[in-house]
Each structure stands twice: as C-alpha cells, then as structure tokens.
Amino acid sequence: MKRRKFIKYTMAITSIAFIGKWRVGSKSEIQVITSRIKNPNLKTILTSWKGNPIDQKGRFMNHEFPFNDKISRAFKWMLEKNPQKQIKKNDTWKMQVVNDDTFLNSKEDVIVFLGHSTFFIRLGGKQILIDPIFGTIPFKKRLTEFPISTDKLVNIDYVLVSHAHYDHCDKESLKLIQKQNPKAKFLTGLKMGSLLNKWVKSNEIQEAGWYQKYNLDDKVEISFLPSRHWSNRTIGDENKRLWGAFILKSKEKTMYFGGDSGYGSHFKEAGELFPNIGVALIGVGAYSPRWFMSPNHQDPEHAIKAFNDTKAKMMIPFHYGTFDLSDEPLSEPERILKKLVVENKVKQQLKIVKLGEVVLLP
C-alpha cells in the first residue's frame, strides 16, 4: 500500500498506524512511577521484583527505557522517502513453505515456525501455540500461506499471547482456536483478560506480570518475562495492557520466546535467570528506519547481540517475511543474518527455517 494512501486510511479513519499506534496529542510526558502491580495468585520468580511499574496515567512502563508517543515521529516516518524503495520494489524473495502436518501426530519435542510470530511448540508432552495469526491483519495482506490446515490445530494445551497489537493478538484466530480447543488455557500479560474474555469466554485465562510463573501442571513451566515494547488496540488505550516474552521449561529442556522487542538488558537477564536455554526465538524484522523502529523491533545486528546475551544454544529468527510492515526489503533480514555468521558475530547456532519446517528441541 502506498505511503500516502496508508496515511489517509489509518490516520483519517482510525488515527493509528498498524505496527505503531500513537496517541494524538501535542507532547510526550515524562513517565513517573506511581504504583506497581502483579498477579497475587502467581509466583514471582525474581524475588527483588515488586511488580510492573505504572505511570501517572495508569499505563505500563518499560523498566529500562521511556515510552515515546510523539505523533510527530510517526508522521515523519510515513512522510519521508524510503531510501531503499527501488531495492524493495525489485525484491522478489519469498519465504519458503513446507506443507507437511505430520508433526502434529508425533510425540517429539518440536518447534514449528508458522509465520510472522506464530509458533507451534511441543514440550514435555504439551502442545502450545504462540501468537496465532492464521490470516491477514488490518491494512496488510499476508505474503506467505499458512503452512497447514487450521482445522488440524486440535489438542492444544496452551495458547500464549505476548501482547495486544493486531499482528500478535488476532480475534478470529483466537476464536477458532477456542472453538477447536475448549479446554486450552490462554496465557498472557496483565490486563489482557479484558480483551481475550470477549473471544474465549469459556476458557481459562491467566494474566501474569513480568517475572511471574503461570499456574500449570508439573510437566511444563511457563513464565512471563520483560520485553522492550508497548501495546494498544484503539485510540486512548496505549500501554494499558502489558507486553512481554515467555520462557518455557520442561524437566529436560528450556526455550525462550523474546516477543516484540527492541534491544535491552532483559536478554542477558533471561540467560542469567535460565542458564540452559536450548532455543531462543528472537524477532528480527520491521526495523527500518532504525531511528524510528529500534525502540520496539530489532534489526539483525541487535537480534544477534540479543541471542548472544541469552547464551542459548540455537536461535530461530522470526517477525519477518509474512507481512510487509516497514521500509527494509523483505529479503534483507536473512541476508544480513547470514553475513553476520560469516563474520563470526554469532556465538552459537543460527538456524533460519522455512515456514512449516520442524526443528527438534535440543
């Protein structure tokens, strides 16, 4: 969609830009911590953590970086010329897709990338979906097919929703999962229940603050960790619902899903709290122009730095190729990642996967 047309539809009709939605106001305010909250029914795994900070307007805050909601930044990005416009126009790259659903019938611990930020995971006998998006999202067509038939997604135990943005929290996808999996538990961040309850009313929803562990059975542990991001759905609700990352742990294996995130110290902290991470799922996409996107999304260089910080054995990159959300050419994330491997910037294994490809959990 052309940039001016994008502005016309998103600003005039909904006053939001899809991947970043800004409050229409004059100036950003300095955020001041007025309180801290967490779920009193869940265990806090970091004993020094008093709860998620809340500012003077009742908004969640990043614990390391301030939130910048100046609408002028959004307009500057949408109005400025993309220096990679012609390269992007000539880019014919597409993610490869494996149409094979036999992994659904196995019992092995696996990770299967299904597009954008959607993953199927089997860990300790439990079947898990992360940020399920089966179709399109507002203002953006899907560039890759969903690898399997969605009616095969049954016997799901847990559905993890990292935050409220439309490319991670999709009404129709969640309703379909609930219909096909009436006993599935939905695990998410604080204040997300007010949104999910509209779509998955009959299912259990657990909301966690950062550094809190969900109440599950003893076969798998799932905890909510920080990410550097923000959240909203409509005008005026920015940062009223919490965003974050997930750590998944069985008796033998540990994996990390970094969620939507800019770079920060939370990656190193995740590796310190969980020192035996087998696989780190790290976002790398929707990062250009870097001056605008870096607080919320990582470029390949920062993604590799984040991976190295976690000290995980393997990294699987995501958040690129399925939707065109920013200025970089679609092929650029993979090209730069491969270059960083050649330059010995990657300390452990980088595994770039096809959609639908099965990866065994180390």
Secondary structure, DSSP 4 states (H G I P E B T S, - for coil): --HHHHHHHIIIIIS--SSS-----S--------EEE--TTSEESSTT---EEE-TTS-B--SSS-----HHHHHHHHHS--TTHHHHHH------B----GGGG--S-EEEEEETTEEEEEETTEEEEES---S-BTTB--SS--SS-GGG--S--EEE---SSTTT--HHHHHHHHHH-TT-EEEEETT-HHHHTTT-TTS-EEEE-TTEE----TT-EEEEE--B----SSTT-TTSS---EEEEE-SS-EEEE--S-B--THHHHHHHHSTT-SEEEEE--S--SHHHHTTTS--HHHHHHHHHHHT-SEEEEESSSSS--SSS-TTHHHHHHHHHHHTT--SSEE----BT-EEE--
